[in-house]
Amino acid sequence: MRKLTSVDEFFQEDLEDRTFQELYRESLEEELRHFLKELRRKRGLKQEEVARRMGVHRSRVAQMEAYGGLAMSLESLARYADALGYRLLLGFQDREGGEVAYLPVGAIPGLPRVWTVHLSWSEGKGEASSEASHAA
């Protein structure tokens, strides 16, 4: 019987291949562009309105949604999120899924800027967790 492995273990050799890395990055970029469009559509906004809220031309919003991908700056993503009424969160998680930290990027008036760190781990049968937050 075949042993079950994690996705990382299953693709470990592939992840070391340069061609696979490039294809994986292209896939992530396409997913991000689609994600941005869907967020805008769910808010019922046209590119023109998002552009007005961001203080840019509509062509810049179209460019972000069509070609932006992973090379976009956090500032651009945060401004896009703010224009939609969302807050961009930058998250960190270790490979085992334990340590997690979130930092809001950008600001929505009226919402506090709070960063949060969640720590969780398990040793044998025991489990523990910890949380810390900071308001700025």
Stockholm file with secondary structure:
# STOCKHOLM 1.0

chainA/1-136         MRKLTSVDEFFQEDLEDRTFQELYRESLEEELRHFLKELRRKRGLKQEEVARRMGVHRSRVAQMEAYGGLAMSLESLARYADALGYRLLLGFQDREGGEVAYLPVGAIPGLPRVWTVHLSWSEGKGEASSEASHAA
#=GR chainA/1-136 SS CCCCCCHHHHTHHHHTSHHHHHHHHHHHHHHHHHHHHHHHHHTTCCHHHHHHHHTSCHHHHHHIIIIIGGGSCHHHHHHHHHHHTCCEEEEEECTTSCCEEEEEESCCTTSCCEEEEEEEEEETTEEEEEEEEEEC
#=GC SS_cons         CCCCCCHHHHTHHHHTSHHHHHHHHHHHHHHHHHHHHHHHHHTTCCHHHHHHHHTSCHHHHHHIIIIIGGGSCHHHHHHHHHHHTCCEEEEEECTTSCCEEEEEESCCTTSCCEEEEEEEEEETTEEEEEEEEEEC
//
